[in-house]
Amino acid sequence: MIIHLVENAALLLSLCWLQALNHRFWDKKSDSATKLTSGLLFGLTCVVGMMIAMEPESGLIFDARSVVLSMAALFGGPLVAGIAGLIAGGYRLWLGGVGAWSGLVVITLSVLMGLGYRYFYQRDRVGRGPWVLLIFGLLLHLLILLLFNWRPASSTTLQASMSMMLVMPLATVCLGWMLGDIIRRGRDERELSIAATAFETQQGMMITDRNSLILRCNQAFSAITGYHQDEVIGKQANLLSSGRHDASFYQAMWQQLSTTGNWQGEIWNRRKNGEVYPEWLSISAVHNPQGQVTHYVASMDDITERKAAEARIRHLAFYDALTGLANRSLLLDRVQHAMSTGTRSGQYAALLFLDLDGFKNINDLHGHHCGDLLLRLVAKRLGGATRSGDTVARLGADEFVVMIESLPGEYQEAATQAEQRAKALLTTLGKPYQLNALKLHISVSIGVTLFNDDASTASDLIQQADLAMHQAKAAGKKSIRFFDPAMQEAVSTRLRLQEDIGRGLQADEFIPYLQPQLDENGRVTGAEVLARWQHPRQGLLAPGVFIEVAEQAGLVEQIDEQMLRQACIRLAEWRQSPATATLSLAVNLSARLLYQADFVDTLLQLLARSGADPHRLKLELTETMLLDDMPAAISCMQQLRAQGIRFSIDDFGTGYSSLAYLQKLPLDQLKIDQSFVRELPENGSSLAIIKAICALAGSLQLEVIAEGVETDEQHQQLRDIGCRYFQGYLFGRPMPVAEFERLVVAGAEKKVPGAVGTQGDAKPCL
């Protein structure tokens, strides 16, 4: 009887091996399909077991289904156990007999006991080792035995029950171990599948034994090194060595591997074709359970492209992209190094600051392409005319710097040698340049500063050479000038004045002075607004003191804005009195202010807020500023002209003076420059120019006003040739607003011919 139970259990265990095929087939497809198939297999196994089961009494079956179902629940879970239990239970009911319902209870008990075991196992309360499985089998079949013995049993049944207690717990251990092994094998075949996939990555991979003999490598390794797997297996890993690293490098590598088990870093290796290349290498040691190194796993990346990109970035950071010369950053570093060297050795070094004369004209006439080509040729000549120890740099645009080191320790000798080198550069760079079919001649201005210590910063030294270069340009170009401390003082003074102008603008220290403008009858038609600076310490300052610095610092438009604002306020006040209501004010406008995107809106808002009459505001523009962007200037002027604002061309005759732009611009007046008026009455050329201007204005229905009128003779001659409006010291110097108003009111009260007063509508020059 016991042998029959063993045979039954062995058959069922054999059938359960089908689960291995099921796991292997479904593992990569669907977990649900695997569980469904597992449930069917376990259920069919139970059916086969019941078909060949031992039957000690009619309708009473003893088989190994309890083992199968409990282990199906433990390893497969509720779905697998449920399917298997339904199949087994259905078949048992179909068989019938006195033990049918007891059989169903056995099936249910086996499933529930297996699920309970699974619950505690998943929470790490119990394990799945042989002894635990044996205890579980004994407990399960003890409960089954008690179930069978609830009623009187025959001796055959009792003998079968005892045989079951001997066989089934052991079968539980065997089936549990077998199913666990199936799961472990499946899992192992998957950390291996994943490992194989991971091994064939884009990273080169190499595995060696503890003696660095290569055991395996992947395709990426072959792609990087050029070696096929068959060519390196069994070879020492040092066949990749480039020879660039000394023994101490490898000693440090192996020392770290021995200490930490890992090493990574940049290394130079050699490909099969002999090419040396940079590589990022990571090595990990593999240990056995006893802690001994058994293998090494290396991953490698070819970083040739990354190193090339880094080199390009470094080059862009320290070299000029157009010419390939050192840029400002590298120059500053070299100057700092030369300063340190000079401090130790006492030898001088020189900075030669070079600027091409008239380079802007070349760009404007021939285009930036020619300009860039010229800069490359200049850079090439500089490279050929300097020594290997010199530094040649391009700071931007057409500015170059040459640093000469190792000059004598005596200042005069060093200066003499630096001057000789500078003269040689003047000669070299002054030779003609052939730009394709274009032949160009340019000259260079050079500023020089000497140094042999670190008393100044590198930036200060470059600025000194720059100042000296500007002195060379001021001297007539194509010349050399050495830095003089007085230049630095002039720059410092200019910077202090620039800061003071900014402060004065914030404090509203810039005030309008008015110079009267009169018609041919001597009546005041208005005034030109001229800025004055009411300085808190220096008193009243004329424009000659501050206007150039303000222009260089970008502050002149703020001065113009303040003059416009105060002019609008004054016009609004004059509008309230009959004596001043017809007066107009002319305000000079800078190019920067005219071309500001919001200038039109800002000015119209200013007029609206102040209440000034736009028809009484006149804006004076220079010819050259209009030519910067003629379409933008026309658009701006037309928008303002539509609101009543008038326009005058200042200093007419000294600039472009083209009839073409006069036809396009919405002008009201031409102002004859004082340089022509000053030459009257003796200079016939000036007289002819003024006559031509008056005739041109008459044909275009424009007013003409002459500025700088200082004598009666000039006044009379201008009237004789048709000029109807005048401005100059003959009629009044620029004066405070209050004084101008008193002059106007006094003239209006006299009401005598030729007296200074006001007039109505202005008349054009006819």
C-alpha positions, 0 to 999 in steps of 0.5 A: 500500500505504501509503495502504491502511494509512493508510485502515485506521488512520484508520478504526480511529481514528474507531471509537475516538472511540466511547470518548468516548460510552462515557465520557460515558454510563458516567461517573456510573454504574459504573467497572466498566461503563465498563471492560467497555464500553471493552474491548468497543469496543476489541476490536470496533474490532480486529475491524473493522480485521482485516476490512478489513486489507491481506493481502500474502500469503495468511493474513498480515494487516497492520492497526492492531490493534497501535496500538489494543491498546497504547493500550487497555492504556496508557489502560484498564489490564489489564481493558480490554486483556484484554477487547480482546485476547481479542476480537481474538485470538479473531477472528484465530484464526477467520480462520486462515492462515499468520500466525495464530500470528504475529498472536496474538503481535502481539496479546499483545506489543501488550497487554504493551507497553501495560501496561508503558508504563502501569506506568512512567507511573503511577510518573512515570517516563515521560510521555504526550506526543507524542514519548514516544508516537512513540518507544513506537510505533516501538519496538513496531512495530520488534519486530513487524517483526522478528517478521514477518521471522524467516522469508523474506518476499516483496517485497510483505511487505517493502514492507508492513512498511516502510509499517507502520513509517511509518504505525503509530508516527504512528497511535500518537501520534494515538490516544494523543493522542485517548484522552488528550483524551477522558480530559481532557475527562471529567475537566474535565467532572467539576472543572466539574460539581463546581464547578457543584454547589459554586457552588449551595451555601447560601453566597451566591456571586458572581463579578466581573471585575477591575473588580467587574462582576458576572458570575454569582451563585447562588440563595443570593445571591438568597435573601440579597440579594433580587436575581435574577441578571438584576438584578445581572449587569453591575452594579457589586458596590457596589450592595449597599453599606449606607453604614455603612462609610467609605472607609477601610474599603474602602481597607483591604479592597482593599489586603489583596486586592492584597497577599494575594489574599484578604480576609474579615470582617464587613460590613454590606450592604443588601438589595434591599428596603433592609434593612441586614443583617450579613454574613460576606464572603470574597473571593478574587482569581483570577489568570491564568498571568501573575499578573494578576487576572482575576476575584474570587470572593466567598462570603457568609453572612447572619449576622443570626441569629448576631448576634441570638443573640450579642446575646441572650447578651450581654444574659443575661451582663449583665442580669437575665433576670426584670427586665431590669435590670443584673446583678451583672457589669454593676454591678461594671463600672459601679462600677469605672468610677465609682471611676476617674471619682471618682479623677480628678474628686473627685466622690462616687458612692453605692451604695444597696442595697435589700432588700424587707421581708417578700418571703419571706412574699409568696412563701410566701403567694401563690406565686412567680408573684406574687413574680416579678410583684412584682419586675418592678413594683419594677424598673419603679418603680426605673427610673422613679424614677432618672435616666438616668445612674444604674445600677439592678441586681438582684443576686438574690432581692429585692435591688436596687442603685442607683448614683448618680454625679456627687454633690458632692465634699464628703462631707456634701453628697454624703451629704445628696443620697444620703439624699434620693434614698434617701428618695424611693425609700422613698416610691416603692416603699412605695406599694401594688402591684396584682398582678391582683386582689391588692393588696400593701403592702411596705416597703424597707430601704436601706443606703448607702455613698459613695465617690470613689476606688479605695481599695476594690474594687467588691465591697467597696463592694457588701458595705459597702452590704449591711451597711448595709442589714442595719443598716437592717433591724435598726433596724425596717425601712423605714429608711435606714442609711449604712455605718460602718467599725465594721460592717466590723470586725464582719463581719471579726470574724465571719469570723475566728470562723467560720474559728476554729470550723472549726479547732476542729472539726478539733482536737476542741475542742468538748466536752460539758457536762452539765446534770442532769435529775431526776424528782419524787423528786430522782433524776437520770434523765440530762442534756442535752448542751450544747456548750462550746468549749475554746478554746486561747487564750480558755478555755472558751466558752459557746454564745452566743459561737459558735453563731449564727456556726456556724449562719450558716456551716453548721457547726452540724451538725458541732458536733451530730455531735461532741456525738452521737459523744461522747454515744454514747461516754459512754453506752457507758461508763456501760452498764458501771456499775450507778450510771450504766447507767440514765442517758439523754442528750438531744442537741440536733439541728439541722434541717440534720443531721436532713434529711441523706439519710444521717443515719439510717444514720450515727447507727445506725452510730455507736451500733453502733461505740460500743456505746451503748444506743439506748434511752438516747439522746434527740434534742431537736428544735424545733417550727419545724425539724419544720415545714420538711419534715414527711414527711421528719422523720416518716420519719427519726424513725420509723426511729430510734424503731424502734431505741429512740431517743427524741425530745423537743420542745424549747422547747415552747409557743413555736412552732407547738404544733399538736395535729395534728403532735403526733399524727403525730410519734413523740414521747416528751417535751415540754420546757416552755420556760424563758420560761414557767417563769421567770414562775412563780409570779407570772404566771397566764398562764404557769401556765395554759399549763404546765397546758395542756401537761401536760394535752395531754401526759397525753392523748398519754401523753408525758413533760413536763420543765420547763427553767429551774427556778431556785427552790424555789417554781417547782419546787413549783408545777410538781410541783403541776400534774403536771410530773414531770421538771425541769432548771435551775440549782436542781439544777445548772448545766451541768458537765464530764462527770467532775463530773456522774459524781461527782455521780451516784455520790455521790447513789447512795451516800447512798441517802436520800430526796430525795438526788440519785441515779439512777432506773430507768424514767422515768414519764410525766406522768399 
